[in-house]
Amino acid sequence: MRPLPLLTLFALSLLAMPSPGSSQGIAQLMTGFREGGGWVSIPIEEGRGTFSTITLPTAAMSVAGCINVWSVHSGTWKIEAHEKVLGSVLSLDAEPGQGVPFEHDFGMTAQVDFAFRWSEPRDTTLYLWVGLGRSGRGPETACEPREPG
């Protein structure tokens, strides 16, 4: 399996969770999709954080999008997504302010465990832009985050 489909699942899964990292339903996911994306926050303790989704209905959606660590953060971020339904793993290295675009066609359901590692072993809250758009328009349009707040 290519890593980009799992990255898309990662983006949709993150949009489906409220701050800070508890599960929410498809309504939040669809709201994020209509609004072009949104910011999520992940609690980080001693440079590490985790989150697990419930099984999410992905309804065979086709999406394009981008993940972008807030530019105010420092260091580098390692993000691992373990997709439970497909059994695949994605490892991603991210730097603040640099978007990672993706496109993907989904199946009917998905469930993912996430692990976040920061290059600095401190406590913080990771702010992550998850931009979404329609497939075919190019994921780059989703890489420009709105300022949080």
One Martini backbone bead per residue (centre of mass of N, CA, C, O) as a GRO file, in nm:
protein
  149
    1MET     BB    1   0.096   0.035   0.021
    2ARG     BB    2   0.057   0.351   0.003
    3PRO     BB    3   0.106   0.630   0.213
    4LEU     BB    4  -0.118   0.840   0.128
    5PRO     BB    5  -0.379   0.703   0.225
    6LEU     BB    6  -0.304   0.713   0.529
    7LEU     BB    7  -0.281   1.020   0.541
    8THR     BB    8  -0.577   1.071   0.485
    9LEU     BB    9  -0.685   0.922   0.728
   10PHE     BB   10  -0.541   1.097   0.927
   11ALA     BB   11  -0.686   1.361   0.857
   12LEU     BB   12  -0.977   1.265   0.907
   13SER     BB   13  -0.933   1.171   1.197
   14LEU     BB   14  -0.845   1.444   1.316
   15LEU     BB   15  -1.109   1.596   1.239
   16ALA     BB   16  -1.287   1.392   1.425
   17MET     BB   17  -1.141   1.550   1.659
   18PRO     BB   18  -1.128   1.700   1.942
   19SER     BB   19  -1.019   1.896   2.172
   20PRO     BB   20  -0.794   1.666   2.316
   21GLY     BB   21  -0.836   1.364   2.156
   22SER     BB   22  -1.131   1.287   2.120
   23SER     BB   23  -1.400   1.142   2.005
   24GLN     BB   24  -1.594   1.174   1.699
   25GLY     BB   25  -1.803   1.228   1.448
   26ILE     BB   26  -1.904   1.279   1.119
   27ALA     BB   27  -1.991   1.575   1.152
   28GLN     BB   28  -1.708   1.698   1.199
   29LEU     BB   29  -1.587   1.598   0.937
   30MET     BB   30  -1.786   1.747   0.743
   31THR     BB   31  -1.729   2.030   0.844
   32GLY     BB   32  -1.427   2.032   0.771
   33PHE     BB   33  -1.471   1.986   0.471
   34ARG     BB   34  -1.647   2.241   0.411
   35GLU     BB   35  -1.412   2.440   0.549
   36GLY     BB   36  -1.115   2.313   0.454
   37GLY     BB   37  -1.069   2.258   0.760
   38GLY     BB   38  -0.841   2.229   1.056
   39TRP     BB   39  -0.765   2.244   1.390
   40VAL     BB   40  -0.551   2.050   1.599
   41SER     BB   41  -0.492   1.897   1.923
   42ILE     BB   42  -0.194   1.763   2.089
   43PRO     BB   43  -0.083   1.616   2.355
   44ILE     BB   44   0.249   1.672   2.499
   45GLU     BB   45   0.476   1.443   2.671
   46GLU     BB   46   0.799   1.430   2.664
   47GLY     BB   47   0.763   1.433   2.329
   48ARG     BB   48   0.471   1.278   2.356
   49GLY     BB   49   0.192   1.126   2.163
   50THR     BB   50  -0.158   1.010   2.150
   51PHE     BB   51  -0.403   0.840   1.924
   52SER     BB   52  -0.740   0.698   1.891
   53THR     BB   53  -0.969   0.570   1.691
   54ILE     BB   54  -1.245   0.499   1.583
   55THR     BB   55  -1.460   0.367   1.382
   56LEU     BB   56  -1.484   0.509   1.061
   57PRO     BB   57  -1.683   0.655   0.836
   58THR     BB   58  -1.578   0.702   0.483
   59ALA     BB   59  -1.778   0.659   0.233
   60ALA     BB   60  -1.600   0.657  -0.031
   61MET     BB   61  -1.414   0.898  -0.032
   62SER     BB   62  -1.278   1.184  -0.209
   63VAL     BB   63  -0.957   1.337  -0.137
   64ALA     BB   64  -0.786   1.643  -0.060
   65GLY     BB   65  -0.471   1.750   0.108
   66CYS     BB   66  -0.321   1.874   0.432
   67ILE     BB   67  -0.035   1.877   0.645
   68ASN     BB   68   0.038   2.125   0.921
   69VAL     BB   69   0.264   2.251   1.119
   70TRP     BB   70   0.288   2.492   1.318
   71SER     BB   71   0.516   2.758   1.280
   72VAL     BB   72   0.578   2.804   1.600
   73HIS     BB   73   0.711   2.563   1.613
   74SER     BB   74   0.965   2.334   1.695
   75GLY     BB   75   1.144   2.134   1.531
   76THR     BB   76   1.056   1.793   1.500
   77TRP     BB   77   0.818   1.553   1.350
   78LYS     BB   78   0.687   1.234   1.435
   79ILE     BB   79   0.453   1.039   1.244
   80GLU     BB   80   0.238   0.765   1.334
   81ALA     BB   81   0.033   0.532   1.142
   82HIS     BB   82  -0.200   0.275   1.243
   83GLU     BB   83  -0.384   0.069   1.042
   84LYS     BB   84  -0.619  -0.169   1.139
   85VAL     BB   85  -0.774  -0.272   0.887
   86LEU     BB   86  -0.510  -0.290   0.683
   87GLY     BB   87  -0.216  -0.302   0.837
   88SER     BB   88  -0.076  -0.023   0.819
   89VAL     BB   89   0.218   0.205   0.789
   90LEU     BB   90   0.304   0.548   0.879
   91SER     BB   91   0.588   0.761   0.824
   92LEU     BB   92   0.641   1.105   0.939
   93ASP     BB   93   0.816   1.400   0.856
   94ALA     BB   94   0.793   1.718   1.029
   95GLU     BB   95   0.774   2.071   0.971
   96PRO     BB   96   0.725   2.376   1.038
   97GLY     BB   97   0.528   2.512   0.769
   98GLN     BB   98   0.521   2.222   0.614
   99GLY     BB   99   0.350   2.075   0.379
  100VAL     BB  100   0.150   1.762   0.330
  101PRO     BB  101   0.033   1.625   0.060
  102PHE     BB  102  -0.288   1.470  -0.060
  103GLU     BB  103  -0.455   1.172  -0.203
  104HIS     BB  104  -0.788   0.994  -0.177
  105ASP     BB  105  -0.960   0.678  -0.175
  106PHE     BB  106  -1.212   0.540   0.004
  107GLY     BB  107  -1.363   0.340   0.200
  108MET     BB  108  -1.599   0.266   0.447
  109THR     BB  109  -1.362   0.212   0.668
  110ALA     BB  110  -1.172   0.323   0.973
  111GLN     BB  111  -0.864   0.271   1.184
  112VAL     BB  112  -0.641   0.465   1.414
  113ASP     BB  113  -0.306   0.484   1.534
  114PHE     BB  114  -0.122   0.740   1.706
  115ALA     BB  115   0.214   0.887   1.689
  116PHE     BB  116   0.406   1.141   1.865
  117ARG     BB  117   0.730   1.302   1.792
  118TRP     BB  118   0.959   1.509   1.946
  119SER     BB  119   1.281   1.654   1.945
  120GLU     BB  120   1.160   1.766   2.220
  121PRO     BB  121   1.156   1.672   2.572
  122ARG     BB  122   0.856   1.813   2.608
  123ASP     BB  123   0.590   2.014   2.685
  124THR     BB  124   0.286   2.034   2.480
  125THR     BB  125   0.097   2.160   2.199
  126LEU     BB  126  -0.006   2.027   1.910
  127TYR     BB  127  -0.046   2.205   1.608
  128LEU     BB  128  -0.271   2.096   1.339
  129TRP     BB  129  -0.318   2.115   1.006
  130VAL     BB  130  -0.627   2.008   0.830
  131GLY     BB  131  -0.662   1.995   0.496
  132LEU     BB  132  -0.952   2.018   0.269
  133GLY     BB  133  -1.067   1.874  -0.047
  134ARG     BB  134  -1.121   1.815  -0.365
  135SER     BB  135  -1.080   1.606  -0.591
  136GLY     BB  136  -0.880   1.750  -0.868
  137ARG     BB  137  -0.767   2.036  -0.735
  138GLY     BB  138  -0.556   1.983  -0.546
  139PRO     BB  139  -0.379   1.982  -0.241
  140GLU     BB  140  -0.243   2.270  -0.224
  141THR     BB  141  -0.502   2.435  -0.135
  142ALA     BB  142  -0.476   2.299   0.173
  143CYS     BB  143  -0.179   2.418   0.281
  144GLU     BB  144  -0.324   2.685   0.382
  145PRO     BB  145  -0.350   2.802   0.679
  146ARG     BB  146  -0.528   2.909   0.926
  147GLU     BB  147  -0.523   3.094   1.183
  148PRO     BB  148  -0.527   3.048   1.496
  149GLY     BB  149  -0.825   3.153   1.704
   0.00000   0.00000   0.00000
